[in-house]
């Protein structure tokens, strides 16, 4: 019986989501993927910054700083109230 060697391959590329499909942005590199091969895509929002805290103490410190900032800059009681549509408006 002949053994089959399986290699995990990971490639990173940028793409644009257009008309219901991800269209790769050409960068000059050829993808090493067979035609009609099934691939796994992980989508990351470029506007979301991942957490960098590495310990519980660091997370607690960051949370205390956030609360202190909120306390230092409270919302005015007469501030305009946004509607749900205004809060979720996409630009």
C-alpha positions as CSV (number, residue, x, y, z in Angstrom):
1,X,0.0,0.0,0.0
2,X,1.4,3.4,-1.0
3,X,1.1,6.3,1.5
4,X,-0.2,9.7,0.4
5,X,1.6,12.7,1.8
6,X,-0.8,15.6,2.7
7,X,0.5,19.1,3.1
8,X,-1.4,21.9,4.7
9,X,-0.9,25.1,2.6
10,X,-1.8,28.5,3.8
11,X,-1.7,31.6,1.6
12,X,-2.8,35.1,2.4
13,X,-4.3,37.3,-0.2
14,X,-6.6,40.4,-0.3
15,X,-9.9,40.3,-2.1
16,X,-12.9,42.5,-2.8
17,X,-16.4,41.2,-2.1
18,X,-18.3,42.0,-5.3
19,X,-21.6,40.7,-6.6
20,X,-21.7,37.8,-4.1
21,X,-18.2,36.5,-4.7
22,X,-14.7,37.2,-3.4
23,X,-12.5,38.5,-6.2
24,X,-8.8,38.3,-5.5
25,X,-6.8,41.5,-5.8
26,X,-3.9,40.7,-8.2
27,X,-0.5,41.1,-6.6
28,X,1.6,39.4,-9.2
29,X,1.7,36.0,-7.3
30,X,0.1,32.9,-8.8
31,X,-2.2,31.1,-6.4
32,X,-1.1,27.5,-5.8
33,X,-4.6,26.1,-5.9
34,X,-6.0,23.6,-8.4
35,X,-9.0,24.7,-10.5
36,X,-12.3,23.9,-8.7
37,X,-10.5,23.1,-5.5
38,X,-12.4,23.7,-2.3
39,X,-10.7,26.3,0.0
40,X,-11.5,27.8,3.3
41,X,-11.8,31.6,3.6
42,X,-11.6,33.6,6.8
43,X,-12.9,37.1,6.6
44,X,-11.4,39.8,8.8
45,X,-12.9,43.3,9.1
46,X,-10.0,45.7,8.3
47,X,-11.6,48.3,10.6
48,X,-11.6,46.0,13.7
49,X,-8.4,46.0,15.7
50,X,-7.7,42.7,17.5
51,X,-7.1,42.8,21.2
52,X,-3.4,42.8,22.2
53,X,-3.7,42.2,25.9
54,X,-1.7,39.1,27.0
55,X,-2.8,38.8,30.6
56,X,-5.8,39.3,32.9
57,X,-4.0,42.1,34.6
58,X,-3.5,44.0,31.3
59,X,-7.1,43.5,30.4
60,X,-8.3,44.8,33.7
61,X,-6.0,47.8,33.4
62,X,-7.4,48.6,29.9
63,X,-10.9,48.3,31.2
64,X,-10.2,50.7,34.1
65,X,-8.7,53.2,31.7
66,X,-11.8,52.9,29.5
67,X,-14.1,53.5,32.4
68,X,-12.0,56.5,33.5
69,X,-12.2,58.0,30.1
70,X,-16.0,57.6,30.0
71,X,-16.2,59.2,33.4
72,X,-14.0,62.1,32.2
73,X,-16.0,62.7,29.1
74,X,-19.7,62.0,29.9
75,X,-22.5,62.5,27.4
76,X,-24.5,65.6,28.0
77,X,-28.1,65.0,29.0
78,X,-29.2,67.3,26.2
79,X,-27.2,65.5,23.5
80,X,-29.1,64.6,20.3
81,X,-30.7,61.1,20.3
82,X,-29.9,59.1,17.2
83,X,-32.4,56.7,15.7
84,X,-31.5,53.1,15.1
85,X,-31.1,53.8,11.4
86,X,-28.8,56.7,12.1
87,X,-26.6,54.6,14.5
88,X,-26.3,51.8,11.9
89,X,-25.8,53.9,8.8
90,X,-23.3,52.5,6.4
91,X,-21.2,55.0,4.5
